[in-house]
Amino acid sequence: MTKANLVDVIFEKIGLSKKEAQEIIETLFDTMKQAFVEGESVKVSSFGTFNVRKKTSRKGRNPKTGEDFEITPRKVMTFRASNQLKSAIEKQDA
């Protein structure tokens, strides 16, 4: 699913214009992005939690050459699905 698909869903279900729906989606993602930049987590009830996590440096190895190197510290995004989302996904598989 893309941003354009989300805009279409809002347009069809709520009846807003596509321009208004696009502005809502852009505002939502910009707000979430800013929260992530500031190191905050974003919790969406009945959906899940997005977190920014710091990873420390560690040793790695190039599998092709066997050469050792250091993986630099970085920040990564994680997502933890809510129990409601997990249940909905499991029901679809059954």
HULIN-V171120 format. One record per residue. SS is DSSP state (A for helix, B for strand, O for the rest). PHI is phi in whole degrees, 0 to 359 (999 if undefined). PSI is psi as a letter, one per 20 degrees, with the letter a starting at -180 (999 if undefined). Layout:
ss:SS phi:PHI psi:PSI
ss:SS phi:PHI psi:PSI
This chain:
ss:O phi:999 psi:p
ss:O phi:248 psi:r
ss:A phi:301 psi:g
ss:A phi:299 psi:h
ss:A phi:296 psi:g
ss:A phi:297 psi:g
ss:A phi:300 psi:g
ss:A phi:297 psi:h
ss:A phi:296 psi:g
ss:A phi:297 psi:g
ss:A phi:300 psi:g
ss:A phi:285 psi:g
ss:A phi:277 psi:h
ss:A phi:259 psi:h
ss:O phi:92 psi:j
ss:O phi:287 psi:q
ss:O phi:292 psi:r
ss:A phi:295 psi:h
ss:A phi:294 psi:g
ss:A phi:295 psi:g
ss:A phi:297 psi:g
ss:A phi:295 psi:g
ss:A phi:298 psi:h
ss:A phi:297 psi:g
ss:A phi:298 psi:g
ss:A phi:298 psi:g
ss:A phi:296 psi:g
ss:A phi:300 psi:g
ss:A phi:291 psi:h
ss:A phi:296 psi:g
ss:A phi:295 psi:g
ss:A phi:296 psi:g
ss:A phi:299 psi:g
ss:A phi:296 psi:h
ss:A phi:297 psi:g
ss:A phi:294 psi:g
ss:A phi:299 psi:h
ss:O phi:278 psi:j
ss:O phi:85 psi:j
ss:O phi:274 psi:q
ss:O phi:264 psi:q
ss:B phi:237 psi:o
ss:B phi:251 psi:p
ss:B phi:249 psi:o
ss:O phi:305 psi:p
ss:O phi:66 psi:j
ss:O phi:236 psi:f
ss:B phi:162 psi:a
ss:B phi:233 psi:p
ss:B phi:259 psi:p
ss:B phi:231 psi:q
ss:B phi:255 psi:p
ss:B phi:238 psi:q
ss:B phi:269 psi:p
ss:B phi:253 psi:p
ss:O phi:280 psi:r
ss:O phi:291 psi:q
ss:B phi:206 psi:r
ss:B phi:277 psi:q
ss:B phi:228 psi:r
ss:B phi:218 psi:p
ss:O phi:289 psi:o
ss:O phi:293 psi:h
ss:O phi:284 psi:g
ss:O phi:257 psi:i
ss:O phi:78 psi:j
ss:O phi:286 psi:p
ss:B phi:278 psi:q
ss:B phi:205 psi:r
ss:B phi:258 psi:p
ss:B phi:274 psi:p
ss:O phi:289 psi:q
ss:O phi:294 psi:q
ss:B phi:202 psi:r
ss:B phi:252 psi:q
ss:B phi:229 psi:q
ss:B phi:268 psi:p
ss:B phi:232 psi:q
ss:B phi:226 psi:p
ss:B phi:238 psi:o
ss:B phi:289 psi:q
ss:O phi:286 psi:r
ss:A phi:297 psi:h
ss:A phi:296 psi:g
ss:A phi:294 psi:g
ss:A phi:300 psi:g
ss:A phi:296 psi:g
ss:A phi:296 psi:h
ss:A phi:292 psi:g
ss:A phi:296 psi:h
ss:A phi:297 psi:h
ss:A phi:293 psi:h
ss:A phi:285 psi:h
ss:O phi:284 psi:999
